[in-house]
Amino acid sequence: MQGRPLRTTVIGSYPFPGWLEFACAHLDQFGEDDVREMQEDAVIAAVHDQAAAGLDVITDGEQTRLDFNLSFYGYLEGIRMEPAPGRRFGPPAHDQRGKHAVTGELAAPRGLGVVAEFERLRRVAPAGPALKASVPGPYTLSGRLAPNRQYPDRWAIAEALAPIVRGELEALVAAGCREITVDEPSMSCYAYREDPRRFVDLFNRTVEPAAGRCRLSTHLCFGNYKGRAVGPRRYAPMFPAFLEMRVEEIHLEMASREFAELEIIGDIARKMDVAAGIIDVKSYYLETVEDVAARVRRCLEYAPPERLSFAPDCGLSQTARWAARAKLRSLVEGVGRVRRELGIG
Ligand SMILES: [Zn+2]
């Protein structure tokens, strides 16, 4: 069970500072040491904002996953970066990210880089908040790789990636990481057309080395690239199958869906902790402290405080930093208000 009733937490990503985006576009002008320093400075900024908001759990904001070479795909052998997506103009959407070609055996001999991210976070984080690492699950990670003759469909690619993710989870636990989210938003996006039990089987085999050795959670949203969803925003197709996931906590997106299917958090809470997304990362309406408190009280109609945590709907990477800061402050203050009402310290 979680450390504190009504815990405040986040999904991994946080907006990049403007200078980081600018630097990203000119990385060829930076030396290796410059890049290392820049990555650490960016993490310091993300950690600062989260700690200043007063969150119980913080992440590194995924500030170092800033271009192809520094993201997971840069760690993978057997792929070739797609030069450009098919559609480069027009309204922003996930098809503008394109897919990388698989050219050989998929492998990651250096791991996926998350251990280094966690160690950097531990180095710069203040004492107090719990530290969480985020790793994409194999199904989500497979989404940007194009099937070929060796790996004929997305499932085959995901199965090939599962041991790589498994190795990363094992290494994270060995490095002392106590809390890991395995992000699988692609599972929630496509549960309507796949067998949800097959998702759970893949997920559970993937997390096996970390299960019982750290606090494991998963994040199930409906997509947020450029602030756009890609799946039909219903949790019903996933349940009850997803209750068999080997995790301590399931995170669901509720705010942007106007709390539809909120009763699901009650079903989850009978088995494990549930993190409710109560901050809409896609809207520039800034939730007030009272909005948050009202949403927390609403969740308490379905699940007990010791089972509940609260977070934004998704990572904040697609939300402007000024808004992200304001939203996190309201999240923490609103949850704090309900804690006081309930006499929880
Ligand atoms: Zn998400």
Residues whose N, C-alpha, C, O or C-beta is under 5 A from the ligand:
A	BS01	ZN	P185 C221 N224 D313 C314 G315
